[in-house]
Amino acid sequence: MYKLLYKDKDTKARRGVFKTKRGEFKTPAFFPVATQGAVKGLWPQHLETIGIEGLLVNAYHLLLRPGVDIIKKCGGLHKFMGFDGTIITDSGGYQIFSLKGLRKISDEGVGFQSHFDGNTCFLTPEETVKVQLNLDSDIVVPLDECSNFPTDYNYAKNALQRTLSWAVKGKAYFDREERENNLFFGIVQGATYKDLRRICIEKLLELGTSGMCIGGLSVGEPADLRYNMLSFISDNTPDSVLRYFMGYGKPPGILEAVSLGVDLFDCVVPTRFGRTGTAFTQAGEIVVRNSAYINDCSPLDAECSCFVCRNFSRAYIRHLINVKEMLGVQLLTYHNIFWYNNFLSRIRESISQGNFKEFKENFYSVYRENDN
């Protein structure tokens, strides 16, 4: 459960801790994405060394491969993955709705063709929760209907009604299972319509959710509109409820969302960028595979204390990337995850010290999103 520790005096930024059966994790926090049960390129030992307190895992993908029964037989998701921290399982709603012509939506659930083998599957809101409980996820997320941008009001309203209906059914199944140590998060939908977002928040609070997943944003809408909606959601969510912006994660956006009251993020950006030769630094993103770094003997980030920055040069990592050595991707991924974790730690510290606004201004003054 969420415990508020500090509130920033100038913004809506806040610092707290959230307790699960695996212990507490500090907020604001960033959880790396382990879609298939692993953070691409890293061992669980790496995550432990970096200090990662939680991961986002996709139940949809694990349902298809290797299957819930295998994971359950191996002792549950934590033992299967070798990770002891908090695990949130995404229901897979976003992936299913991205299938478009391969899925069919009804009030009973979602029918879809597996992107893996083409087999037909059908997930009810109850089955979605059952899958996640059988995986022994710490935080369970219900099935929801995602809306794209732009979405007309009637479509968004119908999608919201279905999302709420599924949340009620999913929570009822969750409660019947009497899993005291597992937690249930609702998903706030409603597109860019404040009245729909308010209705969704109110109904989810009535269900007894431990946290609010923010869905249906960062789907093509202008940044100003996105931030306006985040501010509205924070204003209408009690201090006792954690706010989790799903799938959102470039550093400037994280910082802005934190200032609007968001507590938790996940995103594939740090690992995906690592695989394409890009590193995050205090000065911004550098595409280290580029020729500008062929003779650069400096670390990726002179202000970073990670193993990679203490031991390897930009020139060496560029060489590994360009000759397609696996180690290059691993080193960049390790650094990026470490950098993100340290970035959130610095944000938390600034909130505690009462200088978050100054931290934010200093960050924006030096950070550049791409060096091309």
Phi, psi and omega in degrees: 000156186274136175235119179281130181250316182219148172236135177288141185281338186256340183226189177265006180299144180212156178239141179200190173226148177236129185257129172236181180293345179268001182118200182253145167237144185277143178236152002296146185223155173238125177256121173299157181265127176241066190311308184264013181101010178207144171280118189305122175094352185235147172277157171304326178298323177298315180298320179294317179297320179292328181102025179290127185260350181196160180226157171252123181240145184262112182294328179300312181294319181288332175298320181282319180212124005271357185106146185295322183300321180294315180295318179297319179297328181276005174104011179098170189298319183296314180291321179300319183269342185073033181235129186261354182279189180289136176239126170257134174252122173286138182295340184092006181305316182296317180295319181296316182288342175285346181287342176051259186295349182263006181225158180225126184259137171217172178296337181281337182155206184231126171260139182205161174263131178301131176289348183273306184233002177083358180294148179276132180231156175221127180243122171270163176299327178290318181295324178300316179290320179301316179303313183291324177291323177292332174286345185065043174293144178287323182232121184260138182239130184283167174292140178218162177257118183276141176250136176276177174241134357279153177230130180288160189301314183296319178296315180298322180294316179295319178296321179295316180300320178292318178301316180292321177298316178294323179296319179297314181293319180295317180292325178297318177294317179303315181293323179295330180286342177053051176267091186295331185267352176263150182243154182241123176252135172274163178245124180274113174246184182130011178053227182252030181251116186298321182295325178290319178298319180296316178302315182298314179300314181299315181292321179292323177296323177297330179288337182091045180283146179272344180200159179248116171276129180265110180249170175072019173235163188060043179239027177116355181284155176300149183301319181300320179292319178301312182292327176297319179291321178298317179298318179296316180297317178298318181297334185254010178246130181300154179300336185279357184248129178289143181246120190239111179271105186283135172070028185235129187191024169276144189309311180300321179293320177300314182299318179294318180295322176300318180294344179258010171100011180277143186253333190216142181223154165218152178189153177275357187307307185297324179281319180295318178295324177300321181289341180254012172088023181245135179244148174265136179223172178298334180269356179126196181276137172236132178270089192290345177288346183290157185295340180301340186254013185297327179247017186272107183270006179277161177289168177305317180216113183298338181266002183263139183255014183290165181303321183294312182291335179279346189231343187227152181262163174300321181300317181294314181293323176299316178302313181299317180297316186284338174262008175062037172281132182304326183300326180301312178296319180297317180294317179295319180295316178302311181300314184297317179293318176300315182299315179299315181297319178291323177302313178292326177297319178293323176298313180301316181297320181295324177294316180297322184276354178078020180235034181299317181300318178294319178301315181298315180296318179296321179298309182296333183288338184241340188277131175236134188287338179203142183264005178285000000 
